[in-house]
Amino acid sequence: MTRQKRIYYLILPILALSLAILACSGGYSTSSKISGNNGEVRVKTNAVNGIDTTSVELNDDWSYSRVAANVAFGVESGSCQATLLGEEGTRIAVDASAGSPGQASGDLVLDGFGDITFDSNCQNAENLDLLINFTLR
């Protein structure tokens, strides 16, 4: 067997596994706006069911900073509980179900990359929309 064929036999399974992992990932899309000491991050996904965790970047220039956050959370169908986790044990929890959006506020401490953790526990939730408005403290 030629060396080139051996490389293909090694690369093809790795590529297939990588594509499968990407296809099974949460599928969240994020958008953000930063202006001075204020910002907004929106996290969306079409459908989610079960428990999931993802990292959300608020501002990579604000590592280990404390922000005051107002959270609006909604789903078009199903129900979902969202928990935003920061450093130093900071957290904000909010629930939403179809026709009943949730709101919460509190402080979060960003990690060394300017991120927080977004944990969700959803039951057949569709069109999840999480909006985080934040101000640097």
C-alpha positions in Angstrom: 0.0 0.0 0.0 1.4 3.4 -0.9 2.0 6.0 1.8 -0.6 8.3 0.3 -3.3 5.7 0.6 -2.4 5.0 4.3 -2.7 8.7 5.0 -6.2 8.8 3.4 -7.2 5.8 5.5 -6.1 7.6 8.6 -7.6 11.1 7.7 -11.0 9.9 6.4 -12.2 8.5 9.8 -10.9 11.5 11.6 -12.7 13.9 9.2 -16.0 11.9 9.5 -15.8 11.9 13.3 -15.2 15.7 13.3 -18.2 16.3 11.0 -20.4 14.1 13.3 -19.3 16.1 16.4 -20.1 19.4 14.6 -23.5 18.1 13.5 -24.4 17.2 17.1 -23.3 20.4 18.7 -25.8 22.8 20.2 -26.0 25.0 17.2 -26.1 28.3 19.0 -25.6 31.5 17.1 -24.4 34.6 18.9 -24.3 38.3 18.0 -22.9 41.1 20.1 -22.6 44.9 20.2 -20.2 46.7 22.5 -20.2 50.5 23.1 -18.0 51.9 25.7 -18.8 50.2 29.1 -22.1 48.7 27.8 -22.9 45.8 25.6 -25.4 43.3 24.4 -25.1 39.7 23.4 -27.9 37.7 21.8 -27.8 33.9 21.8 -30.2 32.0 19.6 -30.9 28.4 18.5 -33.7 26.8 16.5 -34.3 23.8 18.8 -32.9 22.3 22.0 -34.0 19.4 24.2 -32.3 18.3 27.3 -29.3 19.7 29.2 -26.6 21.7 27.3 -23.7 23.9 28.2 -21.9 26.5 26.1 -19.5 29.3 26.6 -20.7 32.9 25.7 -18.2 35.7 25.2 -19.3 39.0 26.5 -16.1 41.0 25.9 -12.6 39.5 25.7 -11.0 42.8 26.8 -12.8 42.5 30.2 -11.2 39.4 31.6 -12.1 38.8 35.3 -14.3 42.0 35.3 -17.7 42.3 37.0 -20.7 43.3 34.9 -24.3 44.1 35.9 -26.5 42.1 33.6 -30.1 42.2 32.6 -31.4 39.0 30.9 -34.4 38.5 28.8 -35.2 34.9 27.8 -37.9 33.4 25.6 -38.9 30.3 23.7 -41.5 29.9 21.0 -42.6 26.5 22.2 -41.7 24.1 25.0 -39.9 25.3 28.1 -36.4 26.0 29.2 -34.4 27.0 32.3 -31.2 29.1 31.6 -28.5 29.6 34.1 -25.6 32.1 33.4 -22.6 31.3 35.5 -19.6 33.5 36.1 -16.5 33.4 38.2 -16.6 33.9 42.0 -19.9 31.9 42.2 -21.9 34.6 40.4 -25.0 33.4 38.6 -28.3 34.4 37.1 -31.1 32.0 36.6 -34.2 32.6 34.4 -37.1 30.4 33.2 -39.1 30.7 30.0 -41.9 28.7 28.4 -44.1 29.3 25.3 -46.0 32.6 25.7 -44.2 33.3 29.1 -40.8 34.9 28.6 -38.6 35.4 31.6 -36.4 38.2 32.9 -33.7 38.4 35.6 -30.8 40.6 36.6 -27.7 40.4 38.7 -23.9 40.6 38.6 -21.6 38.2 36.7 -17.8 38.0 36.9 -16.2 37.1 33.5 -13.5 34.5 33.2 -10.0 35.1 31.8 -11.3 35.1 28.3 -14.2 37.5 29.0 -16.7 34.6 28.9 -19.5 33.3 31.0 -21.1 29.8 30.9 -24.6 29.3 29.6 -26.3 26.2 31.0 -29.7 25.2 29.7 -32.2 22.6 30.7 -34.9 22.5 28.0 -37.9 20.4 27.2 -38.7 20.5 23.4 -37.8 24.2 23.2 -37.9 25.9 19.8 -36.6 29.3 18.8 -34.7 30.0 22.0 -33.7 33.6 22.3 -31.5 34.9 25.2 -30.6 38.6 25.3 -28.0 39.8 27.8 -27.6 43.5 28.3 -24.5 44.3 30.4 -22.6 47.2 31.9 -19.1 47.1 33.2 -19.0 47.8 37.0 
